[in-house]
């Protein structure tokens, strides 16, 4: 995993290292190194609040005479600890386990669910997909194409149908067919639209009524390239939908990979997976230590 993640984080790492490489042999005192490190963290979209906490932690972890190498090792350890917010991957539960994806349009919900479906299929798990995004015909078509490509069933309703009714039908199908996993796609929502956000609660209630404990995972799918806006979205979705974790997509195409740190640090939510490309194989289970190493290697 580390090699793959290292390659995919190249843009973030390059932006980060361009600020730091001059410090390696500079012989600057610790405080000057920490000041420049703070700037590098902020430019990588770690955010001001998280950057300040990291710098204070480094002061406590290092000696006053510390050079760059000592500070770098302390930073890697701090980032790994700060990102360790819960169990990696998905929580196990009695079948059928229900995973619901939420987020704004364009974040990569449908593609992420397809990647998860492929993973489960390859593990020999019976998996189905539910197209509860009934507002956009294109979204249902996209999921249907993925289902055909992966050889997996897709439960969908008519365009404009009540999304909760699709969730109901999908839950019935999952039980009747003894699925191991049911992956539920939902409509993209503007996180400030109360009515749309409340609709997520209706879908959750229906799923929970039909399958005990469902949805077992509610994953917020965020586009890492949007930087601090992704953090704003996460704050609002956390208020309504009872998130269990985050998937960050498009991490390979941005220099703002530090947003991973900002989200985990502020919200305390585990990063479950990161999307590192467009194919159905480009989904990496998130490991804090591997992420911290990939930023520096």
LOZATOR-305676 format. One record per residue (C-alpha): residue in one letter; residue number from 0; z, x, y. Coordinates in Angstrom, 3 decimals. Layout:
BEGIN
<res->A; n->NUM; zz->Z; xx->X; yy->Y> $
...
***
This chain:
BEGIN
<res->X; n->0; zz->0.000; xx->0.000; yy->0.000> $
<res->X; n->1; zz->0.942; xx->2.754; yy->2.460> $
<res->X; n->2; zz->-2.540; xx->4.267; yy->2.447> $
<res->X; n->3; zz->-4.163; xx->0.895; yy->3.098> $
<res->X; n->4; zz->-1.726; xx->-0.027; yy->5.844> $
<res->X; n->5; zz->-2.066; xx->3.420; yy->7.413> $
<res->X; n->6; zz->-5.819; xx->2.931; yy->7.668> $
<res->X; n->7; zz->-5.533; xx->-0.592; yy->9.033> $
<res->X; n->8; zz->-2.995; xx->0.401; yy->11.690> $
<res->X; n->9; zz->-5.226; xx->3.145; yy->13.039> $
<res->X; n->10; zz->-5.786; xx->1.496; yy->16.443> $
<res->X; n->11; zz->-2.108; xx->0.890; yy->17.076> $
<res->X; n->12; zz->-1.185; xx->4.356; yy->15.795> $
<res->X; n->13; zz->-3.826; xx->6.046; yy->17.958> $
<res->X; n->14; zz->-2.650; xx->4.270; yy->21.102> $
<res->X; n->15; zz->0.932; xx->5.146; yy->20.239> $
<res->X; n->16; zz->0.291; xx->8.786; yy->19.351> $
<res->X; n->17; zz->-1.824; xx->9.457; yy->22.415> $
<res->X; n->18; zz->1.332; xx->8.939; yy->24.441> $
<res->X; n->19; zz->3.533; xx->11.029; yy->22.167> $
<res->X; n->20; zz->1.499; xx->13.961; yy->20.898> $
<res->X; n->21; zz->2.070; xx->15.905; yy->24.085> $
<res->X; n->22; zz->5.811; xx->15.753; yy->23.453> $
<res->X; n->23; zz->5.710; xx->17.473; yy->20.071> $
<res->X; n->24; zz->5.680; xx->21.004; yy->21.497> $
<res->X; n->25; zz->6.717; xx->20.210; yy->25.040> $
<res->X; n->26; zz->10.318; xx->21.287; yy->24.677> $
<res->X; n->27; zz->11.338; xx->18.497; yy->27.061> $
<res->X; n->28; zz->14.973; xx->17.393; yy->27.044> $
<res->X; n->29; zz->15.964; xx->14.317; yy->25.069> $
<res->X; n->30; zz->16.148; xx->11.951; yy->28.048> $
<res->X; n->31; zz->12.599; xx->12.723; yy->29.162> $
<res->X; n->32; zz->11.360; xx->12.247; yy->25.608> $
<res->X; n->33; zz->13.134; xx->8.909; yy->25.373> $
<res->X; n->34; zz->11.683; xx->7.764; yy->28.709> $
<res->X; n->35; zz->8.138; xx->8.503; yy->27.550> $
<res->X; n->36; zz->8.844; xx->6.986; yy->24.159> $
<res->X; n->37; zz->9.965; xx->3.762; yy->25.866> $
<res->X; n->38; zz->6.639; xx->3.588; yy->27.718> $
<res->X; n->39; zz->4.723; xx->4.142; yy->24.479> $
<res->X; n->40; zz->6.638; xx->1.362; yy->22.727> $
<res->X; n->41; zz->5.979; xx->-1.095; yy->25.547> $
<res->X; n->42; zz->2.273; xx->-0.254; yy->25.611> $
<res->X; n->43; zz->2.130; xx->-0.901; yy->21.852> $
<res->X; n->44; zz->3.482; xx->-4.400; yy->22.639> $
<res->X; n->45; zz->6.925; xx->-3.859; yy->21.193> $
<res->X; n->46; zz->8.119; xx->-5.536; yy->24.398> $
<res->X; n->47; zz->10.589; xx->-4.470; yy->27.060> $
<res->X; n->48; zz->13.683; xx->-6.038; yy->25.478> $
<res->X; n->49; zz->13.098; xx->-4.556; yy->22.025> $
<res->X; n->50; zz->12.080; xx->-1.189; yy->23.477> $
<res->X; n->51; zz->15.315; xx->-0.964; yy->25.463> $
<res->X; n->52; zz->17.384; xx->-1.723; yy->22.357> $
<res->X; n->53; zz->15.475; xx->0.877; yy->20.356> $
<res->X; n->54; zz->15.983; xx->3.575; yy->22.978> $
<res->X; n->55; zz->19.717; xx->2.853; yy->23.170> $
<res->X; n->56; zz->19.921; xx->3.087; yy->19.390> $
<res->X; n->57; zz->18.141; xx->6.454; yy->19.480> $
<res->X; n->58; zz->20.649; xx->7.767; yy->22.001> $
<res->X; n->59; zz->23.412; xx->6.844; yy->19.591> $
<res->X; n->60; zz->21.608; xx->8.320; yy->16.566> $
<res->X; n->61; zz->20.605; xx->11.673; yy->18.050> $
<res->X; n->62; zz->22.353; xx->14.602; yy->19.688> $
<res->X; n->63; zz->21.877; xx->15.451; yy->23.364> $
<res->X; n->64; zz->19.931; xx->18.561; yy->22.362> $
<res->X; n->65; zz->17.627; xx->16.673; yy->19.990> $
<res->X; n->66; zz->13.953; xx->17.586; yy->20.036> $
<res->X; n->67; zz->10.956; xx->15.403; yy->19.322> $
<res->X; n->68; zz->11.028; xx->15.780; yy->15.526> $
<res->X; n->69; zz->14.628; xx->14.630; yy->15.259> $
<res->X; n->70; zz->13.967; xx->11.707; yy->17.577> $
<res->X; n->71; zz->10.848; xx->10.708; yy->15.649> $
<res->X; n->72; zz->12.717; xx->10.583; yy->12.344> $
<res->X; n->73; zz->15.469; xx->8.539; yy->13.966> $
<res->X; n->74; zz->12.839; xx->6.167; yy->15.380> $
<res->X; n->75; zz->11.223; xx->5.636; yy->11.985> $
<res->X; n->76; zz->14.604; xx->4.816; yy->10.457> $
<res->X; n->77; zz->15.463; xx->2.457; yy->13.319> $
<res->X; n->78; zz->12.150; xx->0.586; yy->13.091> $
<res->X; n->79; zz->12.462; xx->0.167; yy->9.324> $
<res->X; n->80; zz->15.983; xx->-1.242; yy->9.711> $
<res->X; n->81; zz->14.979; xx->-3.495; yy->12.594> $
<res->X; n->82; zz->12.081; xx->-4.921; yy->10.591> $
<res->X; n->83; zz->14.176; xx->-5.556; yy->7.493> $
<res->X; n->84; zz->14.836; xx->-9.241; yy->8.153> $
<res->X; n->85; zz->14.625; xx->-10.723; yy->4.698> $
<res->X; n->86; zz->13.009; xx->-10.627; yy->1.293> $
<res->X; n->87; zz->9.407; xx->-9.469; yy->1.248> $
<res->X; n->88; zz->6.833; xx->-11.801; yy->-0.239> $
<res->X; n->89; zz->7.462; xx->-15.444; yy->-1.005> $
<res->X; n->90; zz->10.641; xx->-16.996; yy->-2.335> $
<res->X; n->91; zz->10.444; xx->-18.146; yy->-5.937> $
<res->X; n->92; zz->11.164; xx->-21.788; yy->-6.676> $
<res->X; n->93; zz->10.610; xx->-24.272; yy->-9.511> $
<res->X; n->94; zz->6.981; xx->-25.356; yy->-9.827> $
<res->X; n->95; zz->5.222; xx->-26.700; yy->-7.964> $
<res->X; n->96; zz->6.189; xx->-24.372; yy->-5.135> $
<res->X; n->97; zz->4.823; xx->-25.606; yy->-1.818> $
<res->X; n->98; zz->3.698; xx->-23.231; yy->0.937> $
<res->X; n->99; zz->2.767; xx->-24.748; yy->4.305> $
<res->X; n->100; zz->0.888; xx->-22.812; yy->6.974> $
<res->X; n->101; zz->1.353; xx->-23.614; yy->10.677> $
<res->X; n->102; zz->0.109; xx->-22.096; yy->13.920> $
<res->X; n->103; zz->-2.412; xx->-22.475; yy->16.712> $
<res->X; n->104; zz->-6.156; xx->-22.706; yy->16.199> $
<res->X; n->105; zz->-7.842; xx->-19.380; yy->15.607> $
<res->X; n->106; zz->-4.776; xx->-17.644; yy->14.215> $
<res->X; n->107; zz->-6.176; xx->-17.411; yy->10.693> $
<res->X; n->108; zz->-4.261; xx->-20.142; yy->8.809> $
<res->X; n->109; zz->-7.063; xx->-21.227; yy->6.495> $
<res->X; n->110; zz->-8.176; xx->-17.703; yy->5.649> $
<res->X; n->111; zz->-4.585; xx->-16.619; yy->5.024> $
<res->X; n->112; zz->-4.030; xx->-19.484; yy->2.586> $
<res->X; n->113; zz->-7.246; xx->-18.541; yy->0.790> $
<res->X; n->114; zz->-5.974; xx->-14.974; yy->0.464> $
<res->X; n->115; zz->-2.670; xx->-16.210; yy->-0.942> $
<res->X; n->116; zz->-4.524; xx->-18.526; yy->-3.320> $
<res->X; n->117; zz->-6.567; xx->-15.627; yy->-4.635> $
<res->X; n->118; zz->-3.406; xx->-13.588; yy->-5.177> $
<res->X; n->119; zz->-1.764; xx->-16.386; yy->-7.151> $
<res->X; n->120; zz->-4.921; xx->-17.100; yy->-9.143> $
<res->X; n->121; zz->-5.206; xx->-13.446; yy->-10.119> $
<res->X; n->122; zz->-1.569; xx->-13.556; yy->-11.278> $
<res->X; n->123; zz->-2.486; xx->-16.422; yy->-13.601> $
<res->X; n->124; zz->-0.692; xx->-19.090; yy->-11.532> $
<res->X; n->125; zz->-2.186; xx->-22.596; yy->-11.366> $
<res->X; n->126; zz->-2.874; xx->-23.086; yy->-7.664> $
<res->X; n->127; zz->-4.221; xx->-25.892; yy->-5.500> $
<res->X; n->128; zz->-5.114; xx->-26.158; yy->-1.817> $
<res->X; n->129; zz->-4.463; xx->-29.132; yy->0.477> $
<res->X; n->130; zz->-6.672; xx->-29.650; yy->3.546> $
<res->X; n->131; zz->-4.180; xx->-31.435; yy->5.812> $
<res->X; n->132; zz->-6.122; xx->-30.382; yy->8.908> $
<res->X; n->133; zz->-7.964; xx->-33.684; yy->9.228> $
<res->X; n->134; zz->-8.731; xx->-33.325; yy->12.941> $
<res->X; n->135; zz->-11.496; xx->-30.807; yy->12.450> $
<res->X; n->136; zz->-14.108; xx->-31.497; yy->9.792> $
<res->X; n->137; zz->-15.018; xx->-27.823; yy->9.945> $
<res->X; n->138; zz->-11.513; xx->-26.860; yy->8.841> $
<res->X; n->139; zz->-11.749; xx->-29.023; yy->5.719> $
<res->X; n->140; zz->-15.196; xx->-27.660; yy->4.995> $
<res->X; n->141; zz->-13.943; xx->-24.097; yy->5.364> $
<res->X; n->142; zz->-11.113; xx->-24.685; yy->2.903> $
<res->X; n->143; zz->-13.478; xx->-26.453; yy->0.500> $
<res->X; n->144; zz->-15.790; xx->-23.424; yy->0.594> $
<res->X; n->145; zz->-12.876; xx->-21.122; yy->-0.165> $
<res->X; n->146; zz->-11.800; xx->-23.405; yy->-3.013> $
<res->X; n->147; zz->-15.274; xx->-23.336; yy->-4.533> $
<res->X; n->148; zz->-15.491; xx->-19.580; yy->-4.149> $
<res->X; n->149; zz->-12.119; xx->-19.072; yy->-5.815> $
<res->X; n->150; zz->-12.597; xx->-21.788; yy->-8.431> $
<res->X; n->151; zz->-9.558; xx->-23.734; yy->-7.220> $
<res->X; n->152; zz->-9.069; xx->-27.457; yy->-6.490> $
<res->X; n->153; zz->-8.930; xx->-28.648; yy->-2.873> $
<res->X; n->154; zz->-7.288; xx->-31.975; yy->-2.039> $
<res->X; n->155; zz->-8.663; xx->-33.461; yy->1.169> $
<res->X; n->156; zz->-8.952; xx->-36.762; yy->3.007> $
<res->X; n->157; zz->-11.425; xx->-38.359; yy->5.347> $
<res->X; n->158; zz->-11.922; xx->-36.783; yy->8.784> $
<res->X; n->159; zz->-9.345; xx->-38.291; yy->11.114> $
<res->X; n->160; zz->-7.091; xx->-39.486; yy->8.283> $
<res->X; n->161; zz->-3.317; xx->-39.201; yy->8.569> $
<res->X; n->162; zz->-2.485; xx->-35.594; yy->7.602> $
<res->X; n->163; zz->0.725; xx->-36.798; yy->5.952> $
<res->X; n->164; zz->-1.354; xx->-38.969; yy->3.598> $
<res->X; n->165; zz->-3.259; xx->-35.879; yy->2.488> $
<res->X; n->166; zz->0.059; xx->-34.121; yy->1.920> $
<res->X; n->167; zz->1.199; xx->-37.080; yy->-0.202> $
<res->X; n->168; zz->-1.977; xx->-37.053; yy->-2.308> $
<res->X; n->169; zz->-1.723; xx->-33.288; yy->-2.727> $
<res->X; n->170; zz->1.900; xx->-33.511; yy->-3.877> $
<res->X; n->171; zz->0.966; xx->-36.161; yy->-6.441> $
<res->X; n->172; zz->-1.882; xx->-34.002; yy->-7.700> $
<res->X; n->173; zz->0.343; xx->-30.919; yy->-7.914> $
<res->X; n->174; zz->2.845; xx->-32.764; yy->-10.086> $
<res->X; n->175; zz->0.233; xx->-34.428; yy->-12.279> $
<res->X; n->176; zz->-1.617; xx->-31.153; yy->-12.901> $
<res->X; n->177; zz->1.552; xx->-29.045; yy->-13.269> $
<res->X; n->178; zz->0.497; xx->-26.643; yy->-10.543> $
<res->X; n->179; zz->2.560; xx->-23.529; yy->-9.928> $
<res->X; n->180; zz->1.632; xx->-23.415; yy->-6.240> $
<res->X; n->181; zz->0.400; xx->-25.918; yy->-3.684> $
<res->X; n->182; zz->-0.821; xx->-24.362; yy->-0.440> $
<res->X; n->183; zz->-0.998; xx->-26.775; yy->2.498> $
<res->X; n->184; zz->-3.225; xx->-26.091; yy->5.496> $
<res->X; n->185; zz->-2.330; xx->-27.920; yy->8.734> $
<res->X; n->186; zz->-4.128; xx->-28.564; yy->11.989> $
<res->X; n->187; zz->-3.944; xx->-25.945; yy->14.682> $
<res->X; n->188; zz->-1.406; xx->-26.973; yy->17.285> $
<res->X; n->189; zz->-0.755; xx->-26.080; yy->20.874> $
<res->X; n->190; zz->2.868; xx->-25.081; yy->20.570> $
<res->X; n->191; zz->3.754; xx->-26.941; yy->23.787> $
<res->X; n->192; zz->2.363; xx->-30.297; yy->22.573> $
<res->X; n->193; zz->5.407; xx->-32.266; yy->21.402> $
<res->X; n->194; zz->3.501; xx->-34.998; yy->19.568> $
<res->X; n->195; zz->1.483; xx->-32.563; yy->17.511> $
<res->X; n->196; zz->4.562; xx->-30.522; yy->16.698> $
<res->X; n->197; zz->6.415; xx->-33.645; yy->15.566> $
<res->X; n->198; zz->3.577; xx->-34.411; yy->13.191> $
<res->X; n->199; zz->4.517; xx->-31.260; yy->11.295> $
<res->X; n->200; zz->7.913; xx->-32.830; yy->10.695> $
<res->X; n->201; zz->6.242; xx->-35.891; yy->9.150> $
<res->X; n->202; zz->4.232; xx->-33.713; yy->6.781> $
<res->X; n->203; zz->7.405; xx->-31.859; yy->5.832> $
<res->X; n->204; zz->9.269; xx->-35.104; yy->5.138> $
<res->X; n->205; zz->6.499; xx->-36.411; yy->2.882> $
<res->X; n->206; zz->6.332; xx->-33.175; yy->0.907> $
<res->X; n->207; zz->10.120; xx->-33.037; yy->0.581> $
<res->X; n->208; zz->10.275; xx->-36.636; yy->-0.607> $
<res->X; n->209; zz->7.713; xx->-36.036; yy->-3.341> $
<res->X; n->210; zz->8.722; xx->-32.527; yy->-4.447> $
<res->X; n->211; zz->12.378; xx->-31.464; yy->-4.287> $
<res->X; n->212; zz->12.967; xx->-28.706; yy->-1.739> $
<res->X; n->213; zz->9.397; xx->-28.753; yy->-0.451> $
<res->X; n->214; zz->7.986; xx->-27.145; yy->1.544> $
<res->X; n->215; zz->9.624; xx->-24.084; yy->0.042> $
<res->X; n->216; zz->7.944; xx->-21.768; yy->2.531> $
<res->X; n->217; zz->6.721; xx->-22.587; yy->6.041> $
<res->X; n->218; zz->4.694; xx->-19.658; yy->7.262> $
<res->X; n->219; zz->3.733; xx->-19.208; yy->10.900> $
<res->X; n->220; zz->0.339; xx->-17.548; yy->11.039> $
<res->X; n->221; zz->-0.024; xx->-15.423; yy->14.170> $
<res->X; n->222; zz->-2.943; xx->-13.428; yy->15.519> $
<res->X; n->223; zz->-1.491; xx->-9.958; yy->16.171> $
<res->X; n->224; zz->-4.225; xx->-9.193; yy->18.694> $
<res->X; n->225; zz->-2.744; xx->-11.739; yy->21.115> $
<res->X; n->226; zz->0.295; xx->-9.488; yy->21.588> $
<res->X; n->227; zz->3.183; xx->-11.002; yy->23.528> $
<res->X; n->228; zz->1.562; xx->-14.445; yy->23.422> $
<res->X; n->229; zz->2.174; xx->-14.407; yy->19.679> $
<res->X; n->230; zz->5.884; xx->-13.973; yy->20.391> $
<res->X; n->231; zz->5.830; xx->-16.955; yy->22.764> $
<res->X; n->232; zz->4.175; xx->-19.086; yy->20.074> $
<res->X; n->233; zz->6.735; xx->-17.984; yy->17.502> $
<res->X; n->234; zz->9.640; xx->-19.008; yy->19.760> $
<res->X; n->235; zz->8.283; xx->-22.542; yy->20.161> $
<res->X; n->236; zz->7.311; xx->-23.088; yy->16.537> $
<res->X; n->237; zz->10.726; xx->-21.857; yy->15.420> $
<res->X; n->238; zz->12.358; xx->-24.714; yy->17.343> $
<res->X; n->239; zz->10.494; xx->-27.414; yy->15.484> $
<res->X; n->240; zz->9.213; xx->-26.476; yy->12.087> $
<res->X; n->241; zz->12.002; xx->-24.543; yy->10.352> $
<res->X; n->242; zz->9.970; xx->-21.443; yy->9.727> $
<res->X; n->243; zz->10.810; xx->-19.236; yy->6.766> $
<res->X; n->244; zz->8.525; xx->-16.334; yy->7.616> $
<res->X; n->245; zz->5.535; xx->-14.979; yy->9.487> $
<res->X; n->246; zz->2.119; xx->-13.710; yy->8.531> $
<res->X; n->247; zz->0.455; xx->-11.510; yy->11.133> $
<res->X; n->248; zz->-3.332; xx->-11.555; yy->10.963> $
<res->X; n->249; zz->-5.983; xx->-9.274; yy->12.451> $
<res->X; n->250; zz->-3.598; xx->-6.323; yy->12.511> $
<res->X; n->251; zz->-6.506; xx->-3.998; yy->11.762> $
<res->X; n->252; zz->-8.361; xx->-4.901; yy->14.966> $
<res->X; n->253; zz->-5.679; xx->-4.380; yy->17.585> $
<res->X; n->254; zz->-3.719; xx->-1.649; yy->19.335> $
<res->X; n->255; zz->-0.879; xx->-4.171; yy->19.769> $
<res->X; n->256; zz->0.652; xx->-3.790; yy->16.311> $
<res->X; n->257; zz->4.039; xx->-3.235; yy->17.904> $
<res->X; n->258; zz->4.297; xx->-7.015; yy->18.240> $
<res->X; n->259; zz->5.545; xx->-6.910; yy->14.634> $
<res->X; n->260; zz->8.705; xx->-5.242; yy->15.911> $
<res->X; n->261; zz->9.155; xx->-7.624; yy->18.851> $
<res->X; n->262; zz->8.910; xx->-10.722; yy->16.654> $
<res->X; n->263; zz->11.204; xx->-9.482; yy->13.903> $
<res->X; n->264; zz->13.761; xx->-8.145; yy->16.375> $
<res->X; n->265; zz->14.006; xx->-11.207; yy->18.595> $
<res->X; n->266; zz->13.622; xx->-14.030; yy->16.090> $
<res->X; n->267; zz->15.176; xx->-12.503; yy->12.995> $
<res->X; n->268; zz->12.330; xx->-13.868; yy->10.875> $
<res->X; n->269; zz->10.919; xx->-11.841; yy->7.993> $
<res->X; n->270; zz->7.322; xx->-10.694; yy->8.205> $
<res->X; n->271; zz->6.026; xx->-11.784; yy->4.804> $
<res->X; n->272; zz->2.453; xx->-10.495; yy->4.871> $
<res->X; n->273; zz->-0.009; xx->-8.852; yy->7.224> $
<res->X; n->274; zz->-3.712; xx->-9.609; yy->7.285> $
<res->X; n->275; zz->-5.807; xx->-6.470; yy->7.440> $
<res->X; n->276; zz->-9.396; xx->-7.735; yy->7.239> $
<res->X; n->277; zz->-11.711; xx->-10.660; yy->6.555> $
<res->X; n->278; zz->-12.138; xx->-10.560; yy->2.774> $
<res->X; n->279; zz->-9.906; xx->-12.492; yy->0.392> $
<res->X; n->280; zz->-8.315; xx->-9.207; yy->-0.710> $
<res->X; n->281; zz->-7.163; xx->-8.166; yy->2.767> $
<res->X; n->282; zz->-3.588; xx->-9.417; yy->2.644> $
<res->X; n->283; zz->-0.795; xx->-6.878; yy->2.314> $
<res->X; n->284; zz->2.804; xx->-7.659; yy->1.436> $
<res->X; n->285; zz->4.862; xx->-6.371; yy->4.327> $
<res->X; n->286; zz->7.283; xx->-3.502; yy->3.726> $
<res->X; n->287; zz->9.311; xx->-2.260; yy->6.733> $
<res->X; n->288; zz->9.478; xx->1.389; yy->5.648> $
<res->X; n->289; zz->5.733; xx->1.519; yy->4.945> $
<res->X; n->290; zz->4.977; xx->0.010; yy->8.359> $
<res->X; n->291; zz->7.208; xx->2.539; yy->10.145> $
<res->X; n->292; zz->5.608; xx->5.408; yy->8.233> $
<res->X; n->293; zz->2.107; xx->4.127; yy->8.969> $
<res->X; n->294; zz->2.767; xx->4.262; yy->12.722> $
<res->X; n->295; zz->3.422; xx->7.984; yy->12.604> $
<res->X; n->296; zz->1.497; xx->9.422; yy->9.657> $
***
